[in-house]
Amino acid sequence: MPHALSMPAPGFQAIILCGPGSSFPTFTANADENPKALLPIANRPMVWYPIDFCYRMGITNITLITPPSSSPAITAAMNTNPHLTGLPLPKPDILAPEGLDQNTGTAHIFRLPEVRAIVTGDFIVLPCDLVCELGGESLLETWMVKEAGLGGATGGGPESTGPKMALGGERGGRRGGLGVWYQTKGGPKGEETDFIATSPLESSVVPPSRSSLVPNVSNLVYSMPTDTLNDITEEKKSLPIRHSLVRNHSRIRMLSTHRDAHIYIFPAWIIDMINNNEHMDSIGEDVIGWWAKAGWQAGLADKLGLREVFSNSKTVDSDDNLLDNSHESDDIDFGSLSSTWTSKLGDDPTQASMVDEKSNTLAADTEIVVPPILAYVHPSTSPGPLIRRVDTAPLLLSISLQLAKLESIAEVGKDAASPFAHPSKVAYPEGIAPRCTVTRPDSLLAENVTVEEKSAIKECVIGANCQIKQGAKLTRCVLMDGVVVGKGCKLTGCVLGRRSEIGEDSILQDCEVQENLMVEARTEDKNNKLMSSEGMEATEEEIQESFADEDMADAADDQADFDPDSSA
């Protein structure tokens, strides 16, 4: 059980965002029946992992937010899937807001009335595709020590007095937040990354414990997708840095090969900031990026309406130009436009007069002290706890195979096993024929899997009710439930959707096969997405995006070079 210090305060809640899965066009062509949240990772539904993360950190107030069209499938899975029904009670709630569809931005979700109604205090936001072996209680403890009134917080609880109480206490904005980033090197090619800049925390008088995450926590001062950074540097031929950033943070560390895990511990006031800035569409790109800059960029906190937010006001003037969030608006020197007086409220009791007690608002000439957004940058040392987002088929293959190598509970015992360990590596040993090869240390076979003689399975994850016919050879493959692999097939690096069937003597390498699809016998294919014509039509836009990689671009360039009509 987590230490008492790390247990969440009463009312602390978790919000898990169950997105549409547009990055899985082969397997979510029909997102209503096969939503991304139910895709299997190492034979468990994807959403099982963030739910388990919440229970392990002591949070039981969990809400899954999904589009109404996907709600029936997720509800059915929560009531019938053995991995989901086996989770502790109480069961997560499922919220399907009327205004939510497959294209709604993550920040806009928190402007929907149904979502705003359920957020009653500080909360944590998670994606449905998160696989996090790190104990969430460690993250929560770090946040509580640094931002929740147990250490370096900028404010206390409702019992606070003086200026902080006049600003509304915790709800008034005195707590900061915390996000998580991890190293992507060593993962599949082409994984998304984010550019972040951090500055070290002030040294503490009391050194952190050996198990503390504090040594890997810093102030986040800049955040954007690496693609956006590349666009800026290409246009500017450099990376513009504001003087105010250097003045406020003399030591800055820049990282460009890490990725935002989309694990956010948020104070309650962040809902008001999102609601007052309608052009904030994405939490990762807009909310986190602007919040990080508001801590050092003069005048930005006012532009974001934080003066009113911290004063419990519900109205704020919007600024369309500012919230464009492009590098052009970032080049505006708000410091030259600001007439604020740089004194910090709360450092001196005599400054209480800066608060208008009748309106409960900060005086216009008082500097806004923006609570920080902290960054936990997960160390890349190996072995170590796994943190990864699984939002593409290559990542689903890679992480499933990595989890398949975990020792089972039967091998090492429950106390020593990973939280993601299965009871056994082969759930149905009776289904494996005598004369076949299954490498158990790096494979995982679910219930009712049958493997006929002369077959070979090496470094694979095979879902429930799959059939591997005589002489088939599978290497580094993931098979979802109910797959049939015909006689003599040779599959390498493939991901096969539910109830698909591979005809005998087929040879596939690095392919994805859509659910319910039958691949003809003796098919030979490589680096392809095998889908029905209906699936191709349903996901035309997603498929076009998924094929826009470097190899396809190079092929197009080569074709243009040798096509005599290309210049016409």
C-alpha positions as CSV (number, residue, x, y, z in Angstrom):
1,M,0.0,0.0,0.0
2,P,1.3,3.5,-0.8
3,H,2.8,5.5,2.0
4,A,0.4,7.8,3.8
5,L,2.2,10.8,2.5
6,S,1.5,9.8,-1.1
7,M,-2.1,8.8,-0.7
8,P,-4.4,11.2,-2.6
9,A,-6.4,13.7,-0.7
10,P,-10.1,12.9,-0.4
11,G,-11.8,13.8,-3.6
12,F,-8.7,13.4,-5.8
13,Q,-9.8,11.9,-9.1
14,A,-8.5,10.5,-12.3
15,I,-9.7,11.3,-15.9
16,I,-8.7,8.8,-18.6
17,L,-9.2,10.1,-22.1
18,C,-10.3,7.4,-24.6
19,G,-9.5,8.7,-28.0
20,P,-10.5,7.6,-31.5
21,G,-7.4,5.7,-32.5
22,S,-6.7,7.4,-35.8
23,S,-3.1,6.3,-35.6
24,F,-4.3,2.7,-35.8
25,P,-6.2,2.8,-39.1
26,T,-5.8,-1.0,-39.7
27,F,-7.4,-1.9,-36.4
28,T,-9.8,0.9,-35.7
29,A,-11.5,1.4,-39.1
30,N,-14.7,1.1,-37.2
31,A,-14.0,3.1,-34.0
32,D,-17.5,2.5,-32.7
33,E,-17.1,-1.3,-32.5
34,N,-13.4,-1.5,-32.1
35,P,-12.3,1.7,-30.2
36,K,-8.6,2.2,-29.6
37,A,-9.1,1.8,-25.8
38,L,-9.9,-1.9,-26.3
39,L,-6.9,-2.8,-28.5
40,P,-4.8,-5.5,-26.7
41,I,-1.3,-4.7,-25.4
42,A,0.3,-8.0,-24.3
43,N,-3.2,-9.6,-24.2
44,R,-4.8,-7.0,-22.0
45,P,-7.1,-4.2,-23.2
46,M,-5.2,-1.0,-23.7
47,V,-7.3,0.9,-21.2
48,W,-6.5,-1.7,-18.5
49,Y,-3.1,-0.2,-18.0
50,P,-4.0,3.4,-17.0
51,I,-6.9,2.1,-14.9
52,D,-4.4,-0.2,-13.1
53,F,-2.0,2.7,-12.7
54,C,-4.7,4.6,-10.9
55,Y,-5.6,1.8,-8.5
56,R,-1.9,1.2,-7.7
57,M,-1.5,4.9,-6.7
58,G,-4.6,4.7,-4.5
59,I,-7.1,6.6,-6.7
60,T,-10.5,4.9,-7.0
61,N,-12.5,7.9,-8.3
62,I,-11.9,7.1,-12.0
63,T,-13.8,8.4,-15.0
64,L,-13.3,7.2,-18.6
65,I,-14.3,9.9,-21.1
66,T,-15.3,8.5,-24.6
67,P,-17.3,9.7,-27.6
68,P,-21.0,8.5,-27.3
69,S,-20.5,6.3,-30.4
70,S,-17.8,4.2,-28.6
71,S,-19.4,4.1,-25.2
72,P,-21.5,0.9,-25.8
73,A,-18.4,-1.1,-26.8
74,I,-16.3,0.1,-23.8
75,T,-19.2,-0.4,-21.4
76,A,-19.6,-4.0,-22.7
77,A,-15.9,-4.7,-22.3
78,M,-15.9,-3.3,-18.7
79,N,-18.7,-5.7,-17.8
80,T,-17.4,-8.8,-19.6
81,N,-13.7,-8.7,-20.3
82,P,-12.0,-10.8,-17.6
83,H,-9.0,-8.4,-17.3
84,L,-11.3,-5.4,-16.8
85,T,-13.8,-7.2,-14.5
86,G,-10.9,-8.5,-12.4
87,L,-9.9,-4.9,-11.4
88,P,-10.6,-3.7,-7.9
89,L,-13.9,-2.0,-6.9
90,P,-15.3,0.6,-7.3
91,K,-15.5,0.3,-11.1
92,P,-14.6,3.3,-13.2
93,D,-17.4,5.5,-14.4
94,I,-17.9,6.0,-18.1
95,L,-18.8,9.5,-19.3
96,A,-19.9,10.1,-22.9
97,P,-20.5,13.8,-23.3
98,E,-23.0,14.7,-26.0
99,G,-20.7,17.2,-27.7
100,L,-17.7,14.9,-27.8
101,D,-16.7,13.2,-31.1
102,Q,-13.7,11.5,-32.6
103,N,-12.1,14.9,-33.5
104,T,-12.5,16.8,-30.3
105,G,-9.3,18.3,-28.9
106,T,-8.1,17.1,-25.5
107,A,-8.3,20.7,-24.0
108,H,-11.8,21.3,-25.5
109,I,-13.0,18.1,-23.7
110,F,-12.6,20.0,-20.4
111,R,-14.8,22.8,-21.6
112,L,-17.7,20.4,-22.1
113,P,-20.4,21.0,-19.4
114,E,-20.6,17.3,-18.5
115,V,-16.8,17.1,-17.9
116,R,-16.6,20.4,-16.0
117,A,-19.4,19.2,-13.7
118,I,-17.5,16.1,-12.6
119,V,-14.2,17.8,-11.8
120,T,-14.5,18.9,-8.2
121,G,-10.9,19.4,-7.1
122,D,-7.3,18.5,-8.0
123,F,-7.2,15.7,-10.6
124,I,-4.9,13.6,-12.8
125,V,-5.3,13.3,-16.6
126,L,-4.1,10.1,-18.4
127,P,-4.4,8.9,-22.0
128,C,-5.9,5.5,-22.6
129,D,-2.7,4.3,-24.4
130,L,-0.4,4.7,-21.4
131,V,1.8,1.9,-20.2
132,C,3.5,3.0,-17.0
133,E,5.3,0.6,-14.7
134,L,6.4,3.4,-12.4
135,G,4.3,3.7,-9.3
136,G,2.0,6.6,-9.6
137,E,2.1,7.1,-5.8
138,S,5.8,8.3,-6.3
139,L,4.7,11.0,-8.7
140,L,1.8,12.0,-6.5
141,E,4.1,12.3,-3.5
142,T,6.5,14.5,-5.4
143,W,3.7,16.8,-6.5
144,M,2.3,16.9,-2.9
145,V,5.7,17.8,-1.5
146,K,6.5,20.5,-4.1
147,E,3.1,21.9,-5.0
148,A,0.4,20.8,-2.6
149,G,1.3,22.6,0.6
150,L,3.7,20.1,2.1
151,G,6.9,21.8,1.0
152,G,7.6,24.4,-1.7
153,A,4.0,25.2,-2.5
154,T,3.0,28.7,-3.3
155,G,0.0,28.5,-1.1
156,G,-1.9,26.5,1.4
157,G,-5.3,25.0,1.9
158,P,-8.6,26.6,2.7
159,E,-7.4,27.5,6.2
160,S,-4.9,29.9,4.7
161,T,-5.1,33.5,5.9
162,G,-4.0,36.9,4.6
163,P,-3.5,37.6,0.9
164,K,-3.6,33.9,-0.1
165,M,-7.0,33.4,1.5
166,A,-8.2,36.5,-0.2
167,L,-7.2,35.0,-3.5
168,G,-9.3,31.9,-2.9
169,G,-6.8,29.6,-1.3
170,E,-6.0,26.4,-3.2
171,R,-8.9,27.0,-5.7
172,G,-7.5,30.5,-6.2
173,G,-4.5,29.1,-8.0
174,R,-1.7,28.6,-5.5
175,R,-0.9,25.0,-6.5
176,G,1.1,24.1,-9.5
177,G,1.1,21.0,-11.6
178,L,3.3,18.2,-12.8
179,G,3.8,16.4,-16.1
180,V,5.9,13.4,-17.2
181,W,8.3,13.0,-20.1
182,Y,10.4,9.9,-21.2
183,Q,13.3,9.1,-23.5
184,T,12.3,7.8,-27.0
185,K,15.7,6.6,-28.1
186,G,15.8,2.9,-28.7
187,G,12.1,2.7,-29.7
188,P,10.5,2.2,-33.1
189,K,11.6,4.6,-35.9
190,G,9.4,7.6,-36.4
191,E,8.0,7.9,-32.9
192,E,6.7,11.4,-32.1
193,T,8.9,13.5,-29.8
194,D,8.5,16.8,-27.9
195,F,10.9,19.6,-27.3
196,I,11.1,20.8,-23.7
197,A,13.3,23.2,-21.8
198,T,13.7,22.9,-18.0
199,S,15.5,24.7,-15.2
200,P,16.6,23.1,-11.9
201,L,14.5,23.5,-8.7
202,E,15.8,25.4,-5.8
203,S,17.9,23.3,-3.5
204,S,16.1,21.9,-0.5
205,V,17.5,22.1,3.0
206,V,16.5,18.5,3.6
207,P,18.0,16.1,1.0
208,P,15.5,13.8,-0.8
209,S,15.3,10.1,0.1
210,R,17.0,7.6,-2.2
211,S,13.7,6.5,-3.6
212,S,12.4,10.0,-4.2
213,L,11.8,11.2,-7.8
214,V,12.7,14.8,-6.9
215,P,16.3,14.6,-8.4
216,N,14.6,14.0,-11.8
217,V,12.1,16.9,-11.3
218,S,12.6,20.4,-12.7
219,N,10.7,23.5,-13.7
220,L,9.2,23.3,-17.1
221,V,9.9,26.6,-18.9
222,Y,9.2,25.7,-22.6
223,S,7.3,22.9,-24.4
224,M,6.3,22.2,-27.9
225,P,6.2,19.3,-30.4
226,T,9.6,18.7,-32.0
227,D,8.0,19.1,-35.4
228,T,7.0,22.7,-34.5
229,L,10.5,23.4,-33.2
230,N,11.9,22.2,-36.5
231,D,9.5,24.5,-38.4
232,I,10.7,27.4,-36.3
233,T,14.4,26.7,-36.7
234,E,14.0,26.1,-40.4
235,E,12.3,29.5,-40.9
236,K,14.4,31.5,-38.5
237,K,17.6,29.6,-39.1
238,S,18.0,29.6,-35.3
239,L,16.0,29.1,-32.1
240,P,14.9,32.6,-30.8
241,I,15.3,32.8,-27.0
242,R,13.6,35.6,-25.0
243,H,15.8,37.7,-22.7
244,S,13.1,37.3,-20.0
245,L,13.6,33.6,-20.1
246,V,17.3,33.9,-19.5
247,R,16.8,36.5,-16.8
248,N,14.4,34.3,-14.9
249,H,16.2,31.0,-15.5
250,S,20.0,31.2,-15.8
251,R,20.4,27.4,-16.1
252,I,18.3,25.8,-18.9
253,R,18.4,22.3,-20.1
254,M,17.0,21.5,-23.6
255,L,15.7,18.1,-24.6
256,S,14.5,17.1,-28.1
257,T,14.4,13.3,-28.0
258,H,11.9,12.9,-25.2
259,R,8.1,12.5,-25.4
260,D,5.2,13.9,-23.3
261,A,3.6,10.9,-21.6
262,H,0.4,12.9,-21.1
263,I,0.4,12.1,-17.4
264,Y,-0.7,15.4,-15.8
265,I,-1.4,16.2,-12.2
266,F,-3.5,19.3,-12.3
267,P,-4.8,21.8,-9.7
268,A,-8.5,22.5,-9.9
269,W,-7.9,26.0,-11.3
270,I,-6.6,24.7,-14.6
271,I,-10.2,24.0,-15.6
272,D,-11.0,27.8,-15.4
273,M,-7.9,28.7,-17.4
274,I,-8.9,26.2,-20.2
275,N,-12.5,27.4,-20.1
276,N,-11.4,31.1,-20.4
277,N,-9.2,30.4,-23.4
278,E,-11.3,28.8,-26.1
279,H,-8.5,28.6,-28.6
280,M,-6.7,26.1,-26.4
281,D,-7.3,22.9,-28.3
282,S,-4.7,20.5,-27.0
283,I,-3.6,19.9,-23.4
284,G,0.0,18.9,-24.4
285,E,0.6,21.6,-27.0
286,D,-1.5,24.5,-25.8
287,V,-2.3,24.3,-22.1
288,I,1.2,23.0,-21.0
289,G,3.1,25.2,-23.5
290,W,1.4,28.4,-22.5
291,W,1.4,27.6,-18.8
292,A,5.2,27.0,-18.9
293,K,5.8,30.4,-20.6
294,A,3.5,32.3,-18.4
295,G,5.9,31.7,-15.5
296,W,8.6,33.9,-17.0
297,Q,7.1,35.9,-19.9
298,A,6.0,39.3,-18.7
299,G,2.3,40.0,-19.3
300,L,1.4,36.6,-20.6
301,A,-0.3,35.6,-17.4
302,D,-2.7,38.5,-17.8
303,K,-3.2,37.6,-21.5
304,L,-4.2,34.1,-20.4
305,G,-6.7,35.6,-17.9
306,L,-4.9,34.2,-14.9
307,R,-5.5,37.3,-12.8
308,E,-9.2,36.6,-13.0
309,V,-8.7,32.9,-12.6
310,F,-6.8,33.3,-9.4
311,S,-9.4,35.8,-8.2
312,N,-12.2,33.3,-8.8
313,S,-13.6,35.5,-11.6
314,K,-15.4,33.7,-14.4
315,T,-14.9,36.3,-17.1
316,V,-11.9,37.1,-19.2
317,D,-11.3,38.9,-22.4
318,S,-10.0,36.6,-25.1
319,D,-7.1,37.4,-27.4
320,D,-7.2,35.5,-30.7
321,N,-3.8,36.6,-31.8
322,L,-2.1,35.4,-28.6
323,L,-3.9,32.0,-28.6
324,D,-2.8,31.3,-32.1
325,N,0.2,29.6,-30.3
326,S,2.5,30.1,-33.3
327,H,6.0,31.3,-33.2
328,E,5.0,34.7,-34.7
329,S,3.0,35.5,-31.6
330,D,5.7,34.2,-29.4
331,D,8.1,36.8,-30.8
332,I,5.9,39.6,-29.5
333,D,7.6,41.2,-26.5
334,F,4.8,41.4,-24.0
335,G,7.4,42.8,-21.5
336,S,7.6,46.0,-23.5
337,L,3.8,46.3,-23.4
338,S,3.5,45.6,-19.7
339,S,3.2,48.3,-17.0
340,T,3.0,45.8,-14.1
341,W,4.9,46.5,-10.8
342,T,7.3,43.6,-10.1
343,S,6.6,42.8,-6.5
344,K,5.5,39.4,-5.3
345,L,2.3,39.2,-3.4
346,G,2.4,37.2,-0.2
347,D,6.1,37.8,0.7
348,D,5.3,40.6,3.0
349,P,2.1,40.8,5.1
350,T,1.9,44.6,4.4
351,Q,1.1,43.7,0.8
352,A,-2.3,42.4,1.7
353,S,-3.7,45.8,0.6
354,M,-2.9,44.8,-3.0
355,V,-6.0,42.7,-2.9
356,D,-9.3,44.3,-3.3
357,E,-11.3,42.5,-0.6
358,K,-14.7,43.5,-2.0
359,S,-14.0,42.2,-5.5
360,N,-11.5,39.5,-4.4
361,T,-9.3,40.5,-7.3
362,L,-5.6,41.3,-7.6
363,A,-4.7,45.0,-8.1
364,A,-3.9,45.8,-11.7
365,D,-0.3,46.9,-10.8
366,T,0.5,43.7,-8.9
367,E,2.6,41.0,-10.5
368,I,0.9,37.6,-10.9
369,V,2.9,34.8,-9.3
370,V,2.1,31.8,-11.6
371,P,2.4,28.5,-9.9
372,P,4.9,26.3,-11.8
373,I,4.3,23.3,-14.0
374,L,7.0,20.8,-13.0
375,A,8.5,18.2,-15.3
376,Y,9.5,14.7,-14.2
377,V,12.0,13.5,-16.8
378,H,12.1,9.7,-16.5
379,P,15.7,8.5,-16.5
380,S,16.7,6.4,-19.5
381,T,18.7,3.9,-17.5
382,S,18.0,0.3,-18.2
383,P,16.6,-1.8,-16.6
384,G,14.1,0.6,-15.1
385,P,10.3,1.1,-14.8
386,L,8.7,1.3,-18.2
387,I,6.8,4.4,-19.3
388,R,5.5,4.5,-22.8
389,R,2.6,5.7,-24.9
390,V,1.4,3.0,-27.3
391,D,-0.3,5.0,-30.1
392,T,0.9,3.3,-33.3
393,A,1.1,-0.3,-34.5
394,P,4.9,-0.4,-34.3
395,L,4.7,0.7,-30.7
396,L,2.0,-1.9,-29.9
397,L,4.2,-4.6,-31.4
398,S,7.3,-3.4,-29.6
399,I,5.8,-2.9,-26.1
400,S,3.8,-6.1,-26.3
401,L,6.9,-8.1,-27.0
402,Q,8.8,-6.2,-24.3
403,L,6.0,-7.1,-21.7
404,A,6.0,-10.7,-23.0
405,K,9.6,-11.0,-21.6
406,L,8.5,-10.3,-18.0
407,E,8.7,-13.2,-15.7
408,S,5.3,-14.6,-14.8
409,I,3.8,-14.6,-11.3
410,A,4.2,-18.4,-11.2
411,E,7.9,-18.0,-11.8
412,V,8.9,-15.3,-9.3
413,G,5.9,-14.9,-6.9
414,K,3.4,-12.0,-6.7
415,D,5.6,-9.8,-4.5
416,A,8.6,-9.9,-6.9
417,A,6.7,-9.8,-10.2
418,S,6.1,-6.7,-12.3
419,P,2.6,-5.2,-12.0
420,F,2.2,-6.2,-15.6
421,A,3.2,-9.8,-15.2
422,H,0.7,-12.5,-16.2
423,P,-0.1,-15.5,-13.9
424,S,1.8,-17.8,-16.4
425,K,3.5,-17.4,-19.8
426,V,1.3,-20.1,-21.4
427,A,-2.2,-20.1,-20.1
428,Y,-3.3,-23.3,-21.8
429,P,-0.3,-25.7,-21.9
430,E,-2.6,-28.6,-23.1
431,G,-3.0,-26.7,-26.4
432,I,0.6,-27.0,-27.4
433,A,1.4,-30.2,-29.4
434,P,4.4,-32.3,-28.4
435,R,6.6,-31.7,-31.5
436,C,6.7,-27.9,-31.7
437,T,8.8,-25.0,-30.4
438,V,7.5,-22.2,-28.1
439,T,10.2,-20.0,-26.5
440,R,8.5,-19.3,-23.2
441,P,11.0,-16.7,-21.8
442,D,10.0,-14.2,-24.5
443,S,6.5,-15.3,-25.5
444,L,3.0,-15.0,-24.1
445,L,0.1,-17.3,-25.0
446,A,-3.4,-16.6,-23.7
447,E,-6.3,-19.0,-23.0
448,N,-7.4,-21.6,-25.4
449,V,-4.5,-21.2,-27.8
450,T,-3.7,-24.3,-29.9
451,V,-0.3,-24.9,-31.6
452,E,-0.1,-27.8,-33.9
453,E,3.0,-30.0,-34.4
454,K,6.1,-28.8,-36.2
455,S,5.2,-25.2,-35.6
456,A,7.7,-22.7,-34.1
457,I,6.7,-19.6,-32.0
458,K,9.5,-17.3,-31.0
459,E,9.2,-13.9,-29.3
460,C,5.4,-13.6,-29.9
461,V,2.2,-12.5,-28.1
462,I,-0.8,-14.7,-29.0
463,G,-4.3,-13.8,-27.9
464,A,-7.1,-16.0,-26.7
465,N,-8.7,-18.7,-29.0
466,C,-6.0,-18.4,-31.6
467,Q,-5.1,-21.4,-33.8
468,I,-1.6,-22.0,-35.2
469,K,-1.7,-24.8,-37.8
470,Q,0.9,-27.4,-38.6
471,G,4.3,-26.2,-39.6
472,A,3.6,-22.5,-39.2
473,K,6.6,-20.3,-38.1
474,L,6.0,-17.1,-36.2
475,T,8.7,-14.6,-35.1
476,R,8.2,-11.3,-33.3
477,C,4.5,-11.2,-34.0
478,V,1.4,-10.1,-32.1
479,L,-1.9,-11.9,-32.7
480,M,-5.1,-10.5,-31.3
481,D,-8.0,-12.8,-30.2
482,G,-9.3,-15.5,-32.5
483,V,-6.7,-15.4,-35.2
484,V,-6.1,-18.5,-37.4
485,V,-2.7,-19.0,-39.0
486,G,-2.7,-21.6,-41.8
487,K,-0.4,-24.5,-42.4
488,G,3.2,-23.7,-43.4
489,C,2.8,-19.9,-43.0
490,K,5.9,-17.8,-42.2
491,L,5.2,-14.6,-40.4
492,T,7.8,-12.1,-39.1
493,G,7.1,-8.8,-37.4
494,C,3.4,-8.8,-38.0
495,V,0.4,-7.6,-36.1
496,L,-2.8,-9.6,-36.9
497,G,-6.3,-8.2,-36.0
498,R,-9.0,-10.0,-34.2
499,R,-10.5,-13.1,-36.0
500,S,-8.3,-12.6,-39.1
501,E,-7.3,-15.7,-41.0
502,I,-4.0,-16.2,-42.9
503,G,-4.2,-18.7,-45.7
504,E,-1.8,-21.6,-45.8
505,D,1.8,-21.2,-47.0
506,S,1.6,-17.4,-46.9
507,I,4.8,-15.4,-46.2
508,L,4.3,-12.0,-44.5
509,Q,6.9,-9.7,-43.1
510,D,6.2,-6.5,-41.1
511,C,2.6,-6.4,-42.1
512,E,-0.6,-5.4,-40.4
513,V,-3.8,-7.4,-41.0
514,Q,-7.3,-5.9,-40.3
515,E,-9.7,-7.7,-38.0
516,N,-12.0,-10.3,-39.7
517,L,-9.9,-10.2,-42.9
518,M,-9.1,-13.5,-44.7
519,V,-5.7,-13.4,-46.5
520,E,-5.6,-15.8,-49.4
521,A,-3.4,-18.8,-49.4
522,R,0.2,-18.4,-50.6
523,T,0.1,-14.6,-50.2
524,E,3.5,-13.0,-50.1
525,D,3.7,-9.4,-48.8
526,K,6.1,-7.1,-47.0
527,N,5.7,-3.7,-45.2
528,N,2.0,-3.5,-46.0
529,K,-1.4,-2.8,-44.3
530,L,-3.8,-5.6,-45.4
531,M,-7.3,-4.2,-45.2
532,S,-10.7,-4.9,-46.9
533,S,-11.9,-2.4,-49.5
534,E,-14.5,-1.1,-47.0
535,G,-11.9,-0.5,-44.4
536,M,-9.8,1.3,-47.0
537,E,-12.7,3.6,-47.8
538,A,-13.6,4.2,-44.2
539,T,-10.1,5.3,-43.2
540,E,-8.9,6.9,-46.4
541,E,-7.7,10.1,-44.6
542,E,-5.9,8.2,-41.8
543,I,-4.3,5.8,-44.3
544,Q,-3.0,8.7,-46.4
545,E,-1.4,10.2,-43.2
546,S,0.0,6.9,-42.1
547,F,1.8,6.4,-45.5
548,A,3.3,9.9,-45.4
549,D,6.6,8.6,-44.0
550,E,10.2,9.1,-45.2
551,D,10.3,6.0,-47.4
552,M,7.1,6.9,-49.3
553,A,8.3,10.4,-49.7
554,D,11.6,9.2,-51.1
555,A,9.8,6.8,-53.5
556,A,7.6,9.7,-54.7
557,D,10.7,11.8,-55.3
558,D,12.4,9.0,-57.3
559,Q,9.3,8.6,-59.4
560,A,9.2,12.3,-60.2
561,D,12.9,12.2,-61.2
562,F,12.3,9.5,-63.8
563,D,8.8,10.4,-65.0
564,P,9.1,12.4,-68.2
565,D,5.6,13.7,-67.8
566,S,6.2,14.9,-64.2
567,S,7.1,18.4,-65.3
568,A,4.2,18.9,-67.5
